[in-house]
Amino acid sequence: LQLDASYLSYLGESGRPVDPARPARRLTPVQERALECLRSFGAGALHAGSSEAETKSAFRRLAHRYHPDRHPGADERERASLAADFGRIVQAYHQLTGVTTH
């Protein structure tokens, strides 16, 4: 399979199609690590060009999945693990979006 140069320029660094109307934003190193953290928890569709709505939607899905109160039958060790993961997700979202308080 050979790809011509026009198709390769259509793809961004992430291998996803680039929308010329919405250029990818430049991320700081902290934001890049935050994005990778969110991806590691299952938000693989996020990339540097994701809109605020896409980022918020992915965060909300992960927050619902990892919030300790959503798992009432979990033992203390599982709840502690969920709380730690939830804290990492919240911190990564705040670093990525610049949101500091609600």
One Martini backbone bead per residue (centre of mass of N, CA, C, O) as a GRO file, in nm:
protein
  102
    1LEU     BB    1   0.092   0.039   0.027
    2GLN     BB    2   0.046   0.358  -0.117
    3LEU     BB    3   0.104   0.697  -0.028
    4ASP     BB    4   0.041   0.999  -0.102
    5ALA     BB    5   0.114   1.325  -0.021
    6SER     BB    6  -0.179   1.430   0.002
    7TYR     BB    7  -0.270   1.227   0.219
    8LEU     BB    8  -0.050   1.284   0.433
    9SER     BB    9  -0.137   1.590   0.468
   10TYR     BB   10  -0.426   1.511   0.580
   11LEU     BB   11  -0.265   1.400   0.802
   12GLY     BB   12  -0.172   1.400   1.107
   13GLU     BB   13   0.030   1.310   1.366
   14SER     BB   14  -0.204   1.102   1.471
   15GLY     BB   15  -0.355   0.991   1.191
   16ARG     BB   16  -0.567   1.200   1.159
   17PRO     BB   17  -0.778   1.392   1.028
   18VAL     BB   18  -0.763   1.723   0.903
   19ASP     BB   19  -0.918   2.023   0.983
   20PRO     BB   20  -0.879   2.328   0.836
   21ALA     BB   21  -1.093   2.485   1.021
   22ARG     BB   22  -0.935   2.311   1.268
   23PRO     BB   23  -0.668   2.361   1.410
   24ALA     BB   24  -0.421   2.253   1.585
   25ARG     BB   25  -0.316   2.283   1.891
   26ARG     BB   26  -0.084   2.394   2.110
   27LEU     BB   27   0.101   2.209   2.337
   28THR     BB   28   0.212   2.164   2.625
   29PRO     BB   29   0.380   1.941   2.807
   30VAL     BB   30   0.158   1.918   3.021
   31GLN     BB   31  -0.077   1.872   2.821
   32GLU     BB   32   0.037   1.616   2.690
   33ARG     BB   33   0.034   1.446   2.950
   34ALA     BB   34  -0.270   1.478   3.001
   35LEU     BB   35  -0.362   1.347   2.739
   36GLU     BB   36  -0.226   1.073   2.792
   37CYS     BB   37  -0.377   1.012   3.050
   38LEU     BB   38  -0.663   1.005   2.926
   39ARG     BB   39  -0.597   0.783   2.722
   40SER     BB   40  -0.518   0.560   2.937
   41PHE     BB   41  -0.837   0.562   3.040
   42GLY     BB   42  -1.007   0.578   2.735
   43ALA     BB   43  -0.945   0.860   2.551
   44GLY     BB   44  -0.843   0.798   2.238
   45ALA     BB   45  -0.997   1.036   2.069
   46LEU     BB   46  -0.802   1.227   2.168
   47HIS     BB   47  -0.660   1.543   2.061
   48ALA     BB   48  -0.522   1.844   1.984
   49GLY     BB   49  -0.801   1.909   1.798
   50SER     BB   50  -0.994   1.907   2.014
   51SER     BB   51  -1.263   2.009   2.142
   52GLU     BB   52  -1.414   2.115   2.420
   53ALA     BB   53  -1.655   1.920   2.397
   54GLU     BB   54  -1.489   1.658   2.361
   55THR     BB   55  -1.327   1.681   2.622
   56LYS     BB   56  -1.568   1.695   2.818
   57SER     BB   57  -1.699   1.429   2.737
   58ALA     BB   58  -1.460   1.245   2.809
   59PHE     BB   59  -1.442   1.328   3.104
   60ARG     BB   60  -1.728   1.244   3.192
   61ARG     BB   61  -1.700   0.945   3.127
   62LEU     BB   62  -1.458   0.893   3.317
   63ALA     BB   63  -1.584   1.001   3.579
   64HIS     BB   64  -1.814   0.793   3.587
   65ARG     BB   65  -1.634   0.534   3.583
   66TYR     BB   66  -1.420   0.635   3.840
   67HIS     BB   67  -1.614   0.691   4.053
   68PRO     BB   68  -1.656   0.574   4.371
   69ASP     BB   69  -1.979   0.613   4.397
   70ARG     BB   70  -2.036   0.404   4.145
   71HIS     BB   71  -1.906   0.172   4.365
   72PRO     BB   72  -2.056   0.034   4.632
   73GLY     BB   73  -1.926  -0.278   4.627
   74ALA     BB   74  -1.656  -0.186   4.694
   75ASP     BB   75  -1.377  -0.207   4.836
   76GLU     BB   76  -1.133  -0.023   4.982
   77ARG     BB   77  -0.915  -0.073   4.769
   78GLU     BB   78  -1.086  -0.003   4.518
   79ARG     BB   79  -1.170   0.283   4.612
   80ALA     BB   80  -0.881   0.394   4.626
   81SER     BB   81  -0.815   0.347   4.330
   82LEU     BB   82  -1.047   0.514   4.214
   83ALA     BB   83  -0.969   0.781   4.352
   84ALA     BB   84  -0.694   0.809   4.218
   85ASP     BB   85  -0.792   0.803   3.925
   86PHE     BB   86  -0.989   1.039   3.947
   87GLY     BB   87  -0.774   1.249   4.026
   88ARG     BB   88  -0.609   1.224   3.762
   89ILE     BB   89  -0.836   1.305   3.569
   90VAL     BB   90  -0.894   1.583   3.684
   91GLN     BB   91  -0.608   1.697   3.659
   92ALA     BB   92  -0.581   1.659   3.351
   93TYR     BB   93  -0.820   1.835   3.271
   94HIS     BB   94  -0.717   2.097   3.401
   95GLN     BB   95  -0.451   2.110   3.237
   96LEU     BB   96  -0.577   2.104   2.949
   97THR     BB   97  -0.801   2.352   2.993
   98GLY     BB   98  -0.755   2.554   3.258
   99VAL     BB   99  -0.926   2.457   3.478
  100THR     BB  100  -0.970   2.534   3.836
  101THR     BB  101  -1.282   2.589   3.873
  102HIS     BB  102  -1.643   2.581   3.914
   0.00000   0.00000   0.00000
